[in-house]
Amino acid sequence: MDAKKGVKKKWDKTSRFYDWFTFMDVRGKNAKIRQEMLQEVDGKILEVGIGTGHNTQFYPPKRNIIGIDISGGMLSKAKKKALGYLGHISLLSMDAENLAFKDHSFDTIVSTCVFCSVPDPIAGLKEIRRVLKPSGKLLMYEHVLSKRLPLKFVMNLLAPLVARIFGPHINRNTVDNVKKSGMDVIRVEDVRFLDIFKRIDAIYK
Ligand SMILES: C[S@@+](CC[C@H](N)C(=O)[O-])C[C@H]1O[C@@H](n2cnc3c(N)ncnc32)[C@H](O)[C@@H]1O
């Protein structure tokens, strides 16, 4: 099975219990981080890897948002949440590595806990750069490989098992990947679990 089919299959399977498994992702500090980040969205908005729609409750009202995901299972869960949003959210089945949008289409692109899962993260981030307007901004909340030695060792050790069972790669270096895609990283902030969960902002370059 190719990497894309594998990812789709894994997330379709995970969609059945994702909300239950990640209920803490939309509570407490996690909710605050998501909400603060999403207050910054502006203009034409794309959320990449929208999943089951965890972020829909945090967007400011009256926005026009397009949410894409590779997994039909995740998108079907997001449908219900999108209906509760006081604005408009269109959901589309799409691969982050091959976005069906014209160059420079979006003012804001959002990703939360996605680039741990996209099979070729640099290809996906290059696509984001392509569809971002030159004045646009990428807002990310992502988990990455810790740089602290004992933790880094354990994360590298567990990464293949976690990826096989659940899907995400817990040892990605997403800040470097954003830089490699050609975008300009303008903010990196450690927000949770030491240096693992980060807020990363980037702009078109
Ligand atoms: C950990 S979930 C995060 C979902 C959501 N963003 C959140 O914050 O809860 C990762 C999501 O990325 C999606 N994904 C993985 N690879 C993708 C790709 N190549 N294109 C689009 N979505 C992808 C998965 O289907 C899944 O919904």
The ligand as a Gaussian input file, in Angstrom:
#p B3LYP/6-31G(d) Opt

LIG

0 1
 C       -3.804000      14.534000      14.535000
 S       -5.044000      14.830000      13.369000
 C       -5.337000      16.564000      13.668000
 C       -6.740000      16.973000      13.311000
 C       -7.079000      18.419000      13.680000
 N       -6.271000      19.348000      12.957000
 C       -6.966000      18.662000      15.161000
 O       -6.328000      19.634000      15.578000
 O       -7.587000      17.896000      15.915000
 C       -4.151000      14.846000      11.833000
 C       -5.051000      15.060000      10.613000
 O       -4.232000      15.267000       9.448000
 C       -4.853000      14.619000       8.366000
 N       -3.881000      14.369000       7.290000
 C       -2.791000      13.569000       7.343000
 N       -2.148000      13.585000       6.155000
 C       -2.843000      14.421000       5.363000
 C       -2.668000      14.869000       4.015000
 N       -1.658000      14.436000       3.251000
 N       -3.572000      15.725000       3.509000
 C       -4.618000      16.165000       4.264000
 N       -4.823000      15.782000       5.528000
 C       -3.947000      14.932000       6.081000
 C       -5.414000      13.348000       8.985000
 O       -6.405000      12.751000       8.172000
 C       -5.965000      13.878000      10.320000
 O       -7.286000      14.313000      10.199000

